[in-house]
Every structure is written in structure tokens, then in C-alpha cells.
Amino acid sequence: MKIKTVIFDMDGVLVDSEPFFRNKVFEFYRRQGIDVPLKEINQLAGSSHQFTFSKMAEWYGKGITSKQIESLYHDTMQDVTYSYSDMLNPYIRYILKKLKPDYKLAIASSSSMELISKCLKECSIDSYFDLVVTGRDFKESKPNPEIYLYTAKQLGVSSDECVVLEDSTIGITAAKRAGMYTLAHRDLRFNFDQTLADHIFDDFLEAYVYIQNL
């Protein structure tokens, strides 16, 4: 196997952002007097934009649409300050620096380009990536494999020349459906089913060594 490209998910891989946003969704419903258990909110981790706000509208009830709940939620987040630099996973900068000379590096994330750009800038890792792709540009995001197939095509590589770092069930499913070798970052907080992954790792130094041996 000759790996030429390493593709990273953002939330849960580059940055440990999922607990922060999960808690913000929980607080949003609590302020509205609506009880949504954290266990239910956990299913939003790694999900597409469409699924997230469709599910949030369902929990809210009262005939609200997904567009309306998105607007309401974003209004409540306007005054929330946070920095992705505080969420950067250990060793990410190190492994990006080590991988960069030998591989094309890309991001394929369900997050908006606005949030991806914010993350890369605040973490000072934007210079490492040859391509950044958002799932918002596709009719269907993960678990549909299109985002990964598009990323490979744009970089001029085949699926079997790519390795993907993911964490969520839907992200892993998307990468495997695209025919790519997939490494899953273990996270017991969200009860992800990671059994489809080719390898599950606990820290990013381990992932780096594993990639070097492929």
C-alpha cells in the first residue's frame, strides 16, 4: 500500500470540540425549559448540518422548522466566546509537521468553512493543508462518501492512496464507503461505533507511527 494523502476530520480529530458544542446545545434547551438528555445530544457529534438542525427542531417541537431552530440557536451563540486553540488535540502540530514533507494533507469536515477557517487560524495550522473541504458544499454530507471522493479527486490521488483520520460513526462510514484506509480516534464519551475502522488509536503519536508503517 502506497499512501500519498492523509485526510483529517476536524471536530474530534484535529480539535476536541465536540464536548464544548454538546454542552452548548444542552444549555440552549435548558434555557428554553426543554429537557433533552445529554445521551440524546451525543448523537449530533460528527453529524451533518442538515441532520443536526432537523434533530434539534424535532426536540424543540412547537412546529418549529430546522431553519428557525438554526437561527434561534445561532442567536444564542453570538455572545459565546471560545478559541479552538484551547481544544487542539495533543501532538497535532507535531504530526502535521512530520507528515507534511511526504504526504498531501487535507481536511474533510461537516463543519462550515467559516468554522474550519476559524479553527485553522486560531490553532496556527492552516499552512499545513493542501486542501480544505466542507460538507456544506454537497447535497449529502457524511456518511455519504462524496466528500472523501471529491477530496481525493481534487488532489489527484486514488482512494487506495488515502488514509483518513476520523472519530464518529458516520465519518468512519463515509471514509470506508469511499474505499479509504481509515484510522479512528478512540473516544468513549460519545459511544461511537468504530468497528468499521481499520485501526483504532488512542493518541496521535500512535496514529503517526501507524501511518508511517502502512
Protein Blocks (a to p, Z undefined) as FASTA:
>chain_A
ZZfbdcddfehplpcfklmmmmmmmmmmmmnopacdfklmmmmgopafklmmmmmmmmng
noiafklmmmmmmmmmmmpccdfklmocghklmmmmmmmmmpccddddfbdfklmmmmmm
mnopmmmpmbdcdfklpfbdcfbfklmmmmmmmnopafklcccddfbfklmmmmmmnopa
cdddddfklopafklpmbdcfbfklmmmmmmmZZ
